[in-house]
Amino acid sequence: MTVDVIDLRGFYSQRIGTVARRMIWRGIQNHWPDAPGQRVLGFGYPTPYLGLFRDSCERCLAFMPATQGVLKWPTARPTLSTLVDELSLPLPDAALDRILLVHALEMSDDPENFMREIWRVLAPSGRLMAVVPNRRGVWARGDNTPFGHGQPYSRTQLIQLLRQTWFTPVAWSEALFMPPVDNGWMLRSAPAWEKVGSALSSPFPGVLLVEATKQVYRGLPAKRERPRLIPALEPALVPRPLQRQDP
């Protein structure tokens, strides 16, 4: 089930959304502290996190799928966001250096073809980062946050999907170890939850962050067509015209 863009904006305007954004933002920053002179695309609902790169990169775009809707971003500058078909991005091949997926992969109706379209527009030396709800985490078990919608993934499932779509995972991290409870004390203690969860390697974080590279030289599976058996046809009798008989 896809979450509407209005609901996503509403979540990030709440206290729990603000804390979740801060925790995930730290995880992204650990992988990508900046992106000087690079072309960056955020897909899904990435605008709460693109501010990390907007001022340092060469170009920063936000693509939002048609099933979700789109909001203007940034609000006080020329628009950098647009509505797209996730299986037909309006970009040439190898156009981007980095792609950030947030509220995207788990919402896709066709994740394999979607990831292959992402592969197409990513440069050979480019990097992909996906923020995906953890299948074993408590954030994926409730529908009071966007991370409880769509298809959550385990690490094994993500590795399999990435390899099927010609990506190589190179780094992992986790975020959102605290329960998804909009409580003042719980939200204030979020940094402590993150620190303890990371130190203990807890298997129940809310989201998984995976960084991957594009496989430029990939092996394509060989298709072996089954021979078509055409039955031998015996020649039919050639019809002869009827001969008129005289009375």
N, C-alpha and C positions, 0 to 999 in steps of 0.2 A: 504493500500500500504506500503510495507516494504522499508525502506531506506537502501541503500547500505552502507557498512562499510566505503568505501572511502569518501562518502558524509558526514558521521558522523565525521570522522576524520577531514575533511575539515571545517566543522562547528565549531568544538572546537578549530581550529587553528586561527579562525577569532576573531576580537575584541568582537563581540557580543557573541560568544561562550565562550570566556574567562570569560566575566562578568556573563553569565548564569551559568557556572560551579561554579563560586565563590558563587553565591546566593544559588544554590541548595546544594552545599557542606556545607554551614552554616546550612541549615535546617537538613541535615543528621547528622551533628555533634551535633546538639542540642538533637537528640534522642540517637545517639550512639557516645559518645565522643571517645571511643576506644573499642578494642575487645581483651583484653589480654588473650593469651592462647586458643583462640577459633578458630574454623574452619569456614572460611568465603567464601561465593561464591557470585560473581556478575554475573548477567545474562543479556543478551541484548548487550548493549554497556556501560559497567560499569567502564571501565578503567580510565576515568578522575576522578573517585571518590574513587577508591580502595586504592589509596595511603594513605588515612586516616587510614587504618587498616593493611597494608602490613607488616610494621615493628614490630607491637605489637602482631599480632595474630599468632596462631600456624601454620596455613596454609591458603593461600589466592589463590583462583582460579577465572578465568574469562571464562565463557562459552558464546559463541556467536552462535546464531541459524544459521542453514545451509542456510536459505533463505536470510540472511544478508551478510554473509561472516565473515572472521576472520582476525585479525591483530596480529602480534607478540606483546606480552606484558609480562613483561617490556622489553624495547628495549635493554638495556645493561646488562641484567641478564638472567639466564635460563628461558625459556618460561613457563608461567603460564596460558596461554590462549589456548583454543581449540575450534574446531567447533563441534557442537552437534545437535542432533535431539531434539527439545524442548519437545516432548512427550515421549522420552525414554532417560533420562539422564544416563550417564555411571557411576552411583554411587549406592552403596547399600542403603538400607532403613536407615533412621535416621542418615545419615552421616555428617550432617552439623549443626552448631550452629546458624549461621545467614546467611540470603540470602537477597541480595540487587538487586532489579529489576529496571533497567533504560533502556528506549527505548525497553521495552520487552513486557509488558502486552498489550499496545495499538497496537502493531505490530502482535500479535498472531492471527492466523486464527481460533484457537480453544481455547479461553481463559479458558473455564471451565476445559477441560482435561489438559491443561498446568498447571493450578494452582493445580490440584490434583497431578500432577507429582512433583511439588514443595513441596506439603504437604508430599509426600512419602519420599523425601530425607532429610527433615528437622527433627531434633531431637525433642522429646517431649517437652523439655524445650526451644526450639529454637525460634528465632524471625525472622519475615519477614518484610522488608520495601520495598514499591513500590513507585516509582516516576512516576506519571501518568499525562498526559496533562489534564487540567481542561476543561470540556465541555463548560463552560460559559466564559472562558478566551479568550483574544484576541490572545494569542500565538497559540491556536488551530484553528484559522480562516484563517491563511495564510500559504503558503507552502514554505516560505523562511527560515524556521528553521525545524529541525526534529520533533519538537513538533506539527507541523501542519499536520503530516502524521499519518495514522492509525486511530484507534477508540478512541476518547477522552472519559472521564468518568466524571460523576457528583459524588458527595459524596454518594448520595443514591444508584447509580448504583454500586459503589465500595463496599459498605456495603453488598448489595445483593449478589454480586459475591463472596466476601470473605466468607460469611455465607454458600453459596451453596457449597463451596469447603472446608469447615471444618476449617475455620480460624475465629478468633475473633479480630476485630479491637480494639486497646487499646489506640492509640494516633494519633493525626492529626496535620499537619502544612501545610503552603503554602509557595510558593516562586514565583519569577518572576512577580512582580506587575508592573514593567515598561513595556511600549509597546515594541514589537520586532522590534525596529528601530536601524539600525547600524549608529548611529549619535554620534559624539564625546561628545556633551553636554549631550545627553540622557544617554549615557553609564556612564559618570562620575557621574551623579546624581542617579545612580541605588541604592546605599545604602539609599538615602533619600526616594525613591519610596518604598523600602522594609519596611522601618521604618514606614512610614505613612500608607501604606496598611495594615500592621500587626496591628497597633494601631486602625485603623478604622474598622477592620474586613471586609475588602473589599471582595465582593463575586466574584471578577474577577481576581484572581491570575492565572498565566500561568500554574502552575503545583500544584498538590496535593501530599503530602507526607503522607502515611498512614503506621503505624506500627501495626503489627498483631501477634498474638500468635497462635500456632497450637492447635486445639481441639483434644485431645488424645482420649477422650471418646465421640464419636459422635453417634448420633442416625441415623440409616440407615432406609430409608423409606421401609415399608413393601410392598411387591409385592403380590397382590392378583390376581391369575390367574383365568381367566374366564373358567368355565367348558366347556369342549368340548363335544358337543352332537353328539353321534354316532348313526345314524339311525339304527333301527332294520331291519335286512334283512330277508325277508321270504325265506325259502328254495326253491330252484328251483327244477324242475322235473329232476330226474336222467335220462340221455339219455339211451336208450336201443339200443342194436345192431340190425341192420336190419336183419330180417329173410329172407333167400333165399326161394323163392317159386319155387317149381318144375313146369316145363312147362307141 
